[in-house]
Amino acid sequence: MLVYLFFRLFVFLFRIMPFSFIYGLSNFVAFILHRVAGYRLKVIRGNLRLAFPEMPEPEMKKVISRFYRNLADLLVESIKGFSLSEKQIRKRFVVKNPEILIPYYERNKSVIAVTGHTGNWEWGILAAPLCTDMTCVGLYKPLTNKRMDNYIKSNRSRNGSHLTSIYVTALSFERYINKSSLIMMVSDQSPSNIRKSYWVNFFGKETACLHGAEKYARLYDLPVFYFNVHRVKRGHYEVEFFPVTDTPNSLPEGEITRKYMQQLEEYIRRNPSSWLWSHRRWKHSRS
């Protein structure tokens, strides 16, 4: 209960704080995470060295520093997101090509849209219903604190999105596939069950990937898109949808996953500080 009350207090304080102030706070948080606590610094550096073995040390230090600033921005922006108006969201989270979804809506066809941990994925569920007439569905991992989870779920759904637990993914697809739905999945995490994983080449390393997006695309014959969240500047993002396949069952097993992970890798190579390097992405080996 106490944690929940403190969280609500932070949400209230952030509601009245201007962005200029919260980014000053973000700078301080980034300093603490990086220079004082060294939050997952070994993991971050190790991941970057695996992905960019040729990167000079001075450049890597700059990437790490920018990563911590981006991470701190994400933290404060996520809290600020609880009080953003529709007008602010439209201004700060711009979808460049929403028209790409119109043909599917007109045919009452649901699609799967996968993304990675780049930019600010937290604001995506707020922005999605403002850019399309499709039913917007976000799969997420519920918090153990039920009060906080219910509050966050309610707030993130305020513009019309539907948040549904990853633990009932099959039921969620059954519920929404006939409602011209945009089903959004963050699909770049390291899987907990490697026996079901798809293995793809990611940054030159054989990498275990979540199987869910490809599994349900094949099961229900759903088109797949990769959508990219790009940070233009602090507090401003651009989103773009890229087709992966309209005919999932025409592709070899694992090819859907390979395609969107390749698109993610290409973006990260152009923007190396934008990805969430602090998670242990290569902790599994096939052997």
C-alpha positions as CSV (number, residue, x, y, z in Angstrom):
1,M,0.0,0.0,0.0
2,L,2.8,2.4,0.9
3,V,4.6,1.8,-2.4
4,Y,1.4,2.5,-4.3
5,L,0.8,5.8,-2.3
6,F,4.3,7.0,-3.0
7,F,3.9,6.2,-6.7
8,R,0.7,8.2,-6.9
9,L,2.4,11.1,-5.2
10,F,5.2,11.0,-7.8
11,V,2.5,10.9,-10.6
12,F,0.8,14.0,-9.0
13,L,4.1,15.9,-8.7
14,F,5.1,15.1,-12.3
15,R,1.7,16.3,-13.4
16,I,2.5,19.9,-12.3
17,M,6.2,19.8,-13.3
18,P,7.1,21.3,-16.7
19,F,9.2,19.2,-19.1
20,S,12.2,21.5,-18.6
21,F,12.2,20.6,-14.9
22,I,11.8,16.8,-15.3
23,Y,14.7,16.7,-17.8
24,G,16.8,18.5,-15.2
25,L,15.8,15.7,-12.8
26,S,16.6,13.2,-15.6
27,N,20.1,14.5,-15.8
28,F,20.6,13.9,-12.1
29,V,19.1,10.4,-12.3
30,A,21.4,9.6,-15.2
31,F,24.4,10.7,-13.2
32,I,23.4,8.6,-10.2
33,L,22.7,5.5,-12.4
34,H,26.0,5.8,-14.3
35,R,28.6,7.5,-12.2
36,V,27.5,6.6,-8.6
37,A,25.6,3.3,-8.8
38,G,27.1,1.9,-12.0
39,Y,23.7,0.4,-12.7
40,R,24.3,-2.8,-14.8
41,L,27.4,-1.2,-16.3
42,K,29.2,-4.5,-16.8
43,V,26.2,-5.9,-18.6
44,I,25.8,-2.8,-20.8
45,R,29.5,-2.7,-21.7
46,G,29.6,-6.4,-22.4
47,N,26.6,-6.3,-24.6
48,L,27.9,-3.3,-26.6
49,R,31.3,-5.0,-27.0
50,L,29.6,-8.1,-28.3
51,A,27.5,-6.1,-30.7
52,F,30.2,-3.6,-31.8
53,P,33.5,-5.4,-31.3
54,E,35.2,-2.8,-33.6
55,M,33.9,0.3,-31.7
56,P,36.8,2.4,-30.3
57,E,36.8,2.9,-26.6
58,P,36.1,6.7,-26.6
59,E,33.1,6.2,-28.8
60,M,31.8,3.4,-26.6
61,K,32.1,5.6,-23.6
62,K,29.9,8.2,-25.4
63,V,27.3,5.6,-26.3
64,I,27.2,4.4,-22.7
65,S,26.8,7.9,-21.4
66,R,24.0,8.6,-23.9
67,F,22.4,5.3,-23.0
68,Y,22.1,6.3,-19.4
69,R,20.6,9.7,-20.3
70,N,18.0,7.9,-22.6
71,L,17.2,5.4,-19.8
72,A,16.7,8.3,-17.3
73,D,14.6,10.1,-19.8
74,L,12.4,7.0,-20.2
75,L,11.9,6.8,-16.5
76,V,10.8,10.4,-16.0
77,E,8.8,10.4,-19.3
78,S,6.9,7.2,-18.2
79,I,5.7,9.0,-15.1
80,K,4.9,12.2,-16.9
81,G,2.9,10.1,-19.4
82,F,0.3,9.5,-16.7
83,S,-0.9,13.1,-17.1
84,L,-0.3,13.9,-20.8
85,S,-3.3,15.1,-22.7
86,E,-4.3,13.8,-26.1
87,K,-3.0,17.0,-27.6
88,Q,0.4,16.6,-26.0
89,I,0.7,13.0,-27.1
90,R,-0.2,13.8,-30.7
91,K,2.5,16.5,-30.7
92,R,5.2,14.4,-29.0
93,F,4.5,10.9,-30.4
94,V,4.0,11.2,-34.2
95,V,3.2,8.2,-36.4
96,K,4.6,8.9,-39.8
97,N,2.6,6.5,-41.9
98,P,-0.6,5.5,-40.2
99,E,-2.3,5.1,-43.6
100,I,-0.5,1.8,-44.0
101,L,-3.0,0.2,-41.6
102,I,-6.1,1.5,-43.4
103,P,-6.5,-1.4,-45.9
104,Y,-6.5,-3.9,-43.1
105,Y,-9.1,-1.9,-41.1
106,E,-11.3,-1.7,-44.2
107,R,-11.1,-5.5,-44.6
108,N,-11.7,-6.1,-40.9
109,K,-8.3,-7.8,-40.8
110,S,-6.2,-7.8,-37.6
111,V,-2.4,-7.4,-37.7
112,I,0.5,-8.0,-35.4
113,A,2.9,-5.2,-34.9
114,V,6.2,-6.0,-33.2
115,T,8.8,-3.6,-31.8
116,G,11.9,-3.5,-29.6
117,H,13.0,-1.6,-26.6
118,T,14.0,1.6,-28.5
119,G,12.9,5.2,-28.0
120,N,9.9,5.4,-25.6
121,W,7.8,2.3,-26.0
122,E,5.8,3.3,-22.9
123,W,4.0,6.1,-24.7
124,G,3.1,3.9,-27.7
125,I,0.0,2.4,-26.0
126,L,-1.2,5.9,-25.3
127,A,-0.6,7.1,-28.9
128,A,-1.8,4.1,-30.9
129,P,-5.6,4.8,-30.6
130,L,-5.1,8.4,-31.7
131,C,-3.6,7.4,-35.1
132,T,-5.8,4.5,-36.2
133,D,-9.4,3.3,-36.1
134,M,-8.3,-0.3,-35.4
135,T,-8.8,-1.8,-32.0
136,C,-5.4,-1.3,-30.3
137,V,-4.2,-4.1,-28.1
138,G,-1.0,-4.2,-26.0
139,L,0.4,-7.3,-24.5
140,Y,2.2,-6.6,-21.2
141,K,3.7,-8.3,-18.1
142,P,1.5,-7.5,-15.1
143,L,3.2,-6.1,-11.9
144,T,3.1,-8.1,-8.8
145,N,1.7,-5.1,-6.9
146,K,-2.0,-5.4,-7.8
147,R,-2.9,-1.8,-6.9
148,M,-0.2,-0.3,-9.0
149,D,-0.9,-2.8,-11.9
150,N,-4.6,-1.9,-11.9
151,Y,-3.8,1.9,-11.8
152,I,-1.2,1.7,-14.6
153,K,-3.4,-0.5,-16.7
154,S,-6.4,1.8,-16.3
155,N,-4.3,4.9,-17.1
156,R,-2.5,3.4,-20.1
157,S,-6.0,2.4,-21.5
158,R,-7.5,5.9,-21.1
159,N,-7.3,6.7,-24.9
160,G,-9.0,3.5,-25.9
161,S,-6.2,0.9,-25.9
162,H,-6.7,-2.6,-24.4
163,L,-3.9,-3.9,-22.2
164,T,-3.9,-7.7,-21.7
165,S,-1.5,-9.9,-19.8
166,I,1.1,-12.0,-21.6
167,Y,0.0,-14.9,-19.4
168,V,-3.3,-15.1,-21.3
169,T,-1.9,-14.4,-24.8
170,A,-3.9,-17.2,-26.5
171,L,-7.2,-16.0,-25.0
172,S,-6.4,-12.4,-26.0
173,F,-5.9,-13.4,-29.6
174,E,-9.1,-15.3,-29.6
175,R,-10.9,-12.3,-28.2
176,Y,-9.5,-9.6,-30.5
177,I,-8.6,-11.1,-33.9
178,N,-12.1,-10.6,-35.3
179,K,-12.2,-7.0,-34.3
180,S,-9.8,-5.5,-36.8
181,S,-7.1,-5.2,-34.1
182,L,-3.6,-3.8,-34.0
183,I,-2.0,-6.3,-31.7
184,M,1.3,-4.8,-30.4
185,M,4.1,-6.9,-29.0
186,V,7.5,-5.9,-27.6
187,S,9.4,-8.9,-28.9
188,D,13.2,-8.4,-28.5
189,Q,13.6,-9.7,-24.9
190,S,15.5,-12.8,-24.0
191,P,13.0,-15.7,-23.8
192,S,12.5,-17.7,-20.6
193,N,11.8,-20.9,-22.5
194,I,14.5,-21.5,-25.1
195,R,13.0,-24.8,-26.2
196,K,10.2,-22.8,-27.9
197,S,12.6,-20.0,-29.2
198,Y,13.5,-19.1,-32.7
199,W,17.2,-18.8,-33.2
200,V,18.4,-15.9,-35.5
201,N,21.6,-14.1,-36.3
202,F,21.5,-10.9,-34.3
203,F,24.6,-8.7,-34.4
204,G,26.5,-11.7,-35.7
205,K,25.5,-13.9,-32.7
206,E,23.1,-16.8,-32.7
207,T,20.4,-15.4,-30.5
208,A,17.3,-17.0,-28.9
209,C,14.1,-15.0,-29.7
210,L,10.6,-15.0,-28.4
211,H,8.3,-17.2,-30.4
212,G,4.9,-15.6,-29.7
213,A,4.6,-13.1,-32.6
214,E,5.5,-15.6,-35.3
215,K,3.4,-18.4,-33.6
216,Y,0.2,-16.4,-33.6
217,A,0.8,-14.9,-37.0
218,R,1.0,-18.4,-38.5
219,L,-1.9,-19.7,-36.4
220,Y,-4.3,-17.0,-37.5
221,D,-2.7,-16.0,-40.8
222,L,-2.1,-12.4,-39.6
223,P,0.0,-9.9,-41.4
224,V,3.1,-8.7,-39.4
225,F,4.6,-5.3,-39.2
226,Y,7.7,-4.0,-37.4
227,F,7.3,-0.6,-36.0
228,N,10.2,1.6,-35.0
229,V,10.1,4.2,-32.2
230,H,12.8,6.8,-32.9
231,R,13.8,9.6,-30.5
232,V,13.9,12.9,-32.5
233,K,14.8,14.9,-29.4
234,R,14.0,14.8,-25.7
235,G,10.3,14.2,-25.3
236,H,9.6,13.9,-29.0
237,Y,9.3,10.6,-31.0
238,E,8.5,9.4,-34.5
239,V,7.0,6.0,-35.2
240,E,7.1,4.3,-38.6
241,F,5.5,1.0,-39.6
242,F,7.5,-1.4,-41.9
243,P,5.8,-4.5,-43.5
244,V,7.3,-7.8,-42.5
245,T,4.9,-10.1,-44.3
246,D,1.2,-10.3,-45.4
247,T,1.4,-14.1,-45.9
248,P,3.1,-15.6,-42.8
249,N,2.5,-19.2,-43.8
250,S,4.3,-18.7,-47.1
251,L,7.6,-18.2,-45.3
252,P,10.0,-20.8,-43.8
253,E,9.8,-21.4,-40.1
254,G,11.6,-18.7,-38.2
255,E,11.8,-16.3,-41.1
256,I,9.3,-13.8,-39.7
257,T,11.3,-13.5,-36.5
258,R,14.5,-13.2,-38.5
259,K,13.1,-10.4,-40.7
260,Y,11.9,-8.1,-37.8
261,M,15.0,-8.8,-35.7
262,Q,17.1,-7.8,-38.8
263,Q,15.1,-4.5,-39.0
264,L,15.7,-3.9,-35.3
265,E,19.4,-4.5,-35.7
266,E,19.6,-2.1,-38.6
267,Y,18.0,0.6,-36.5
268,I,20.3,-0.1,-33.5
269,R,23.4,0.1,-35.7
270,R,22.3,3.6,-36.8
271,N,21.3,4.6,-33.2
272,P,23.4,2.5,-30.8
273,S,22.5,4.4,-27.6
274,S,18.7,4.0,-28.2
275,W,18.4,0.3,-27.3
276,L,18.0,-1.2,-23.8
277,W,21.5,-2.6,-23.4
278,S,21.0,-3.2,-19.7
279,H,19.2,-6.5,-20.1
280,R,21.2,-9.7,-20.6
281,R,20.2,-10.3,-24.2
282,W,22.8,-13.1,-24.9
283,K,22.5,-15.1,-21.7
284,H,21.3,-18.2,-23.6
285,S,23.4,-20.4,-25.9
286,R,22.1,-23.0,-28.3
287,S,24.5,-25.6,-27.0
